[in-house]
Amino acid sequence: MDQFTSEAGELLVGGIPLGRLLARVGQTPFYAYDRELLTRRSKELRDALPKGIKIHYAMKANPMPAVVGHMARLVDGIDVASAQELQVALDCGADPREISFAGPGKRHEELRQAVAAGILINIESFREVNELGAIRQASGWPVRVAVRVNPDFELKSSGMKMGGGPKQFGVDAEQVPELLAAIGQAGLAFEGFHLFAGSQNLRPEAIVEAQRKSFELALRLAEHAPSPVRFLNLGGGFGIPYFPGEQRIDLSAIADNLAAIQREAAEKMPDAEIVIELGRYLVGEAGIYVSRIIDRKVSRGHTYLVTDGGLHHHLSASGNFGQVIRKNYPVSIGNRMNDANAGPVSVVGPLCTPLDILADRMNLPDAQPGDLVVVYQSGAYGATASPRGFLSHPDLVEVLV
């Protein structure tokens, strides 16, 4: 992975040799996130997009407080998916006016917390309108809302489709006019729309099509809104490469399309700020997962490297987080970066399940107990997306360096 370099055979993370970083962390397994890579990716994105397009960080991708605090200084806003994430965002200094809250199952207590904090709530059902109306009446606090729309299309070639057809997310586009009327009747402060068609897409033309369709749908729905649209979240969907043959996404066509949308919005939706919401794209390539080899064994001619980490810490790398056909994440032996590959081995974890695989029949250097296995592309959907209590093995550590 070309975002990381090595020195004297050791991977460098945040400029620190991996062995020294391990001594500083004090244990394996651990996740490490490179501060400079986070900054660089955010700047490159900012430079590529038209001025005036707002960038929000979807912190569900990586809610580690230190990462959120760093990202809050680089982006324009934070998108949260629970009251706990909201608390982290507020503690990290994010501006409540630039925090939005999405999720299909917001509890009454969470809605009340969000209203008290003064953030923007993405409404996803008629129930939420009724509950927010009751909170407004009981408290007298203003209630800022946008409507999360389930569009009648999906993001083609996305790794995870979150729009089109029946979905638990948002309100079906054809029901939105009725919902907007209910928002007006409840006295809620309508600000705009949130449309998110899918995620993990490496095809710029698919993202361009989804953004264009989302904008056109928002224009039609705005005719029914109780007040002018001030906030238009066109979602994200920008993917990162994980597997052989995949390339980083080219942003040029996406930037051109957003510029065209900006020009049209200036005429037809002049009060609206256009937002894109990204998680994995901003943080995914800046993180690694490190485990230590505790055993090397041969079974009927095939070598297994058994580590102290596995799917309980990194479910997505094991292939059990949305992959239909399991593929290997990029993996290296982090303290043998100069060694030639010695043949195919499988890297497995300590769990009593055949699903606990970090690399299957992958060409790696001749590794021994005590060596360090590094899984790249691990900055998103790692620690908090994994069943860390499964089989009660020791927990991991996360660091930002």
C-alpha positions in Angstrom: 0.0 0.0 0.0 1.8 3.1 -1.3 0.4 5.4 1.4 2.8 3.8 3.9 6.6 3.5 3.7 9.2 1.4 5.4 12.7 1.8 6.7 15.2 -0.9 7.4 12.6 -3.6 6.8 10.0 -2.1 9.2 6.8 -0.5 8.3 6.5 3.2 9.3 3.3 4.5 10.8 3.1 8.2 11.5 6.9 8.1 11.0 7.4 5.6 13.7 8.9 2.1 13.1 6.4 -0.6 13.8 8.5 -2.3 16.5 8.9 0.9 18.4 5.2 1.7 18.0 4.3 -1.7 19.4 6.5 -0.9 22.5 4.7 2.4 22.8 1.3 0.8 22.5 2.2 -2.0 24.9 0.3 -4.9 23.4 -1.0 -6.6 20.3 -3.5 -6.6 18.7 -3.9 -2.9 18.0 -5.2 -0.5 15.4 -3.1 2.5 14.4 -4.3 5.5 12.5 -1.9 7.8 10.7 -2.7 11.5 11.5 -0.8 12.8 8.4 -2.7 10.4 6.1 -6.0 11.6 7.5 -5.0 15.2 6.9 -3.6 14.5 3.4 -6.8 12.7 2.2 -9.0 15.5 3.5 -6.9 18.2 1.8 -6.8 16.3 -1.5 -10.6 16.0 -1.4 -11.0 19.6 -0.5 -8.7 20.7 -3.4 -10.5 18.4 -5.9 -14.1 19.5 -5.2 -15.6 22.8 -6.1 -15.4 25.6 -3.5 -18.5 25.8 -1.5 -19.3 22.1 -1.4 -19.4 21.1 2.3 -17.7 17.9 3.5 -19.1 16.0 6.4 -17.4 13.1 8.2 -19.7 10.1 8.8 -18.2 9.1 12.1 -19.8 5.6 12.1 -16.8 4.7 9.9 -14.4 5.3 12.8 -15.8 6.8 16.0 -12.5 6.7 18.0 -12.6 10.0 19.9 -9.1 11.1 18.9 -9.9 10.4 15.2 -13.2 12.3 15.4 -11.4 15.2 17.1 -8.8 15.3 14.4 -11.4 15.1 11.6 -13.6 17.7 13.2 -10.8 20.3 12.4 -10.5 19.1 8.8 -14.1 18.9 7.6 -17.2 21.1 7.8 -19.5 18.9 9.8 -20.0 15.5 11.5 -22.8 13.0 10.8 -23.7 10.8 13.8 -25.8 7.7 14.0 -26.5 7.5 17.8 -26.6 9.6 20.9 -23.3 8.2 22.0 -21.7 9.3 18.7 -23.4 12.7 19.2 -21.7 13.0 22.6 -18.3 12.2 21.2 -18.8 14.7 18.4 -19.8 17.4 20.9 -16.9 16.6 23.2 -14.5 16.9 20.3 -15.6 20.4 19.6 -17.8 19.9 16.6 -20.2 22.8 15.9 -23.8 21.6 16.8 -25.0 23.6 13.8 -23.0 21.3 11.6 -23.9 18.0 13.2 -26.6 15.9 11.6 -28.2 12.7 13.1 -29.4 9.8 10.9 -30.6 6.4 11.8 -33.8 4.4 11.3 -34.4 3.6 15.0 -33.9 6.7 17.0 -35.2 6.3 20.5 -37.3 9.0 22.2 -34.4 9.8 24.6 -32.0 10.2 21.7 -34.3 12.5 19.9 -34.6 14.6 23.0 -30.9 14.7 23.4 -30.5 15.8 19.8 -33.0 18.6 20.1 -31.4 19.8 23.3 -28.0 19.9 21.5 -29.4 22.0 18.7 -28.3 19.6 15.9 -30.0 18.7 12.7 -32.1 15.6 12.8 -32.7 13.6 9.7 -36.3 12.3 10.0 -36.8 8.8 8.8 -40.5 8.1 9.8 -43.8 9.6 10.6 -43.3 8.5 14.2 -40.3 10.7 14.5 -42.3 13.7 13.4 -44.9 13.0 16.1 -42.3 12.5 18.8 -40.3 15.6 17.8 -43.5 17.6 17.8 -44.2 16.5 21.3 -40.7 17.3 22.4 -41.0 20.8 20.9 -44.3 21.4 22.7 -43.0 20.1 26.1 -39.6 21.9 26.0 -40.2 25.0 23.9 -36.9 24.3 22.1 -36.6 24.7 18.4 -36.4 21.5 16.5 -34.2 21.4 13.4 -35.0 18.7 10.9 -34.2 17.4 7.4 -35.9 14.5 5.6 -33.9 11.4 4.8 -35.4 10.3 1.5 -35.4 6.7 0.3 -35.0 7.4 -3.4 -36.6 5.3 -6.1 -33.1 4.4 -7.5 -29.9 2.9 -6.0 -26.2 3.6 -6.4 -25.2 1.2 -9.1 -22.2 -1.1 -8.3 -22.2 0.0 -4.6 -20.8 -2.4 -2.0 -23.8 -1.7 0.2 -27.1 -0.4 -1.3 -29.0 2.0 1.0 -31.6 3.4 -1.3 -34.1 2.1 -3.9 -36.8 -0.5 -3.3 -38.0 -1.3 0.1 -35.5 -0.1 2.7 -35.5 0.5 6.5 -33.7 3.8 5.8 -35.5 7.1 5.3 -38.9 7.8 3.9 -40.0 6.5 0.5 -39.8 9.4 -2.0 -43.5 9.1 -2.8 -44.5 9.5 0.8 -42.3 12.6 1.4 -44.9 15.2 0.4 -47.2 13.9 3.1 -44.4 13.9 5.6 -43.4 17.5 4.7 -47.0 18.6 5.4 -46.8 16.8 8.8 -43.5 18.6 9.6 -45.1 21.9 8.9 -48.1 21.1 11.1 -45.9 20.0 14.0 -44.0 23.3 14.0 -40.6 21.8 13.2 -38.0 23.8 11.5 -37.5 22.2 8.1 -34.0 22.7 6.6 -33.6 20.2 3.8 -33.1 16.7 2.5 -30.6 13.8 3.0 -30.3 11.3 0.2 -27.9 8.4 0.5 -28.1 5.8 -2.3 -25.2 3.5 -1.4 -21.6 3.1 -0.3 -18.1 1.7 -1.3 -18.3 2.6 -5.0 -15.2 2.9 -7.2 -17.1 3.9 -10.4 -17.2 7.7 -10.8 -20.0 7.5 -13.4 -22.2 5.7 -11.0 -21.7 8.3 -8.3 -22.3 11.1 -10.8 -25.6 9.5 -11.9 -26.7 9.0 -8.3 -25.8 12.6 -7.3 -27.6 14.0 -10.4 -30.8 11.9 -9.7 -30.7 12.8 -6.0 -30.5 16.5 -6.9 -33.4 16.3 -9.4 -35.5 14.4 -6.8 -34.7 17.0 -4.2 -35.9 19.8 -6.6 -39.2 18.0 -7.1 -39.7 17.4 -3.4 -38.8 21.0 -2.5 -42.0 22.1 -4.2 -43.9 20.5 -1.2 -41.5 21.8 1.5 -42.9 24.2 4.3 -39.8 26.4 3.9 -36.9 26.9 1.5 -34.2 24.2 1.4 -31.1 25.2 3.2 -29.4 21.9 3.5 -29.0 19.3 0.8 -26.9 16.2 1.7 -26.2 14.2 -1.5 -24.6 11.3 0.4 -21.3 9.9 -0.4 -20.5 6.4 -1.7 -16.8 7.1 -2.6 -15.0 3.8 -2.2 -11.4 2.8 -1.5 -9.5 -0.1 -3.1 -9.3 -3.3 -1.1 -8.6 -6.1 -3.5 -6.3 -6.8 -6.5 -7.2 -4.9 -9.6 -9.0 -2.1 -7.8 -7.8 1.5 -8.3 -8.4 4.6 -6.3 -11.4 6.5 -7.5 -10.9 9.4 -10.0 -12.6 12.5 -8.5 -12.5 14.7 -11.6 -15.9 13.7 -13.1 -17.5 13.8 -9.7 -16.1 17.3 -9.1 -17.4 18.5 -12.5 -20.8 17.1 -11.8 -21.0 18.8 -8.4 -20.0 22.1 -10.0 -22.9 21.7 -12.5 -25.3 20.9 -9.6 -24.0 24.0 -7.8 -24.7 26.2 -10.7 -28.3 24.8 -11.1 -28.9 25.0 -7.4 -27.9 28.7 -7.4 -31.0 29.3 -9.6 -33.5 26.8 -8.4 -32.5 26.3 -4.7 -30.6 29.5 -3.9 -30.6 29.1 -0.1 -29.2 25.5 -0.1 -25.8 24.4 1.0 -24.7 21.3 -0.8 -23.1 18.6 1.4 -21.4 15.3 0.7 -21.1 12.8 3.5 -18.1 10.5 3.6 -16.7 8.1 6.1 -14.6 5.2 4.7 -13.1 7.4 2.0 -11.7 9.9 4.5 -10.3 7.4 7.0 -10.1 3.9 5.6 -6.7 4.0 4.0 -5.1 5.7 7.0 -5.4 2.8 9.4 -3.8 -0.6 9.9 -4.6 -3.5 12.2 -1.6 -5.3 13.8 -1.5 -8.7 15.4 1.4 -10.9 16.6 2.0 -14.4 15.3 1.8 -16.9 18.2 2.2 -20.1 16.3 3.2 -21.5 12.9 1.8 -24.9 11.9 1.6 -27.0 8.8 -1.6 -29.0 8.1 -1.3 -31.5 5.2 1.2 -29.4 3.4 -0.3 -25.9 4.0 1.2 -23.4 6.4 -1.0 -21.5 8.9 0.2 -18.5 10.8 -1.9 -18.3 14.0 -2.1 -14.8 15.5 -3.5 -13.2 18.6 -6.0 -11.2 16.5 -8.9 -12.1 14.2 -12.5 -11.6 13.2 -13.4 -10.6 16.7 -11.4 -7.4 16.2 -11.6 -7.1 12.4 -14.7 -8.6 11.1 -14.5 -7.0 7.7 -11.0 -8.3 6.9 -12.2 -11.8 7.7 -14.7 -11.5 4.9 -17.8 -11.7 7.1 -18.9 -8.1 6.8 -20.8 -7.9 3.5 -18.5 -9.9 1.2 -20.3 -12.5 -0.9 -17.1 -14.1 -2.1 -14.3 -13.8 0.4 -11.3 -11.8 -0.8 -8.1 -10.9 1.0 -7.4 -7.4 2.3 -3.8 -6.2 1.6 -1.6 -7.8 4.3 2.2 -7.7 5.0 4.6 -8.9 7.7 5.3 -5.5 9.1 8.8 -6.3 10.5 9.9 -8.1 7.3 9.1 -5.5 4.7 12.3 -6.2 2.7 11.9 -10.0 2.7 10.9 -11.7 -0.4 7.6 -13.7 -0.4 8.2 -17.4 0.4 4.9 -18.9 -0.8 1.2 -19.1 0.1 0.2 -19.2 3.7 -3.0 -18.5 5.6 -3.2 -16.1 8.5 -5.8 -17.1 11.0 -6.8 -15.9 14.5 -7.2 -17.7 17.8 -10.9 -18.3 17.7 -12.6 -21.7 17.5 -14.3 -21.1 14.2 -13.1 -21.7 10.6 -14.4 -18.2 9.8 -11.5 -16.6 11.7 -9.3 -15.9 8.7 -7.3 -12.7 8.0 -5.5 -13.9 4.9 -6.2 -17.0 2.9 -3.5 -18.6 0.8 -1.6 -15.4 0.4 2.1 -15.0 -0.7 3.9 -13.6 2.3 7.5 -13.6 3.6 8.8 -16.5 5.8 7.2 -15.4 9.1 7.7 -16.9 12.5 6.2 -16.5 16.0 6.7 -13.0 17.3 6.5 -11.4 13.8 3.8 -8.8 13.2 1.0 -9.2 10.7 -0.3 -5.9 9.3 -3.8 -5.6 7.7 -4.0 -2.4 5.6 -7.1 -0.4 4.6 -8.3 -0.8 8.2 -9.2 2.7 9.2 -12.9 2.2 8.7 -15.4 -0.3 10.0 -12.8 -2.1 12.1 -12.9 -2.1 15.9 -16.5 -0.9 16.5 -17.8 -3.0 13.6 -16.5 -6.3 15.1 -17.8 -8.7 17.7 -15.1 -7.9 20.3 -16.7 -10.0 23.1 -16.9 -13.2 21.0 -15.2 -16.0 22.9 -13.9 -13.5 25.5 -10.4 -13.0 24.2 -8.4 -9.9 25.3 -9.5 -6.6 23.7 -7.5 -4.4 21.4 -6.1 -0.9 21.6 -6.5 2.0 19.2 -4.0 4.8 18.7 -3.7 7.9 16.5 -0.1 8.6 15.6 
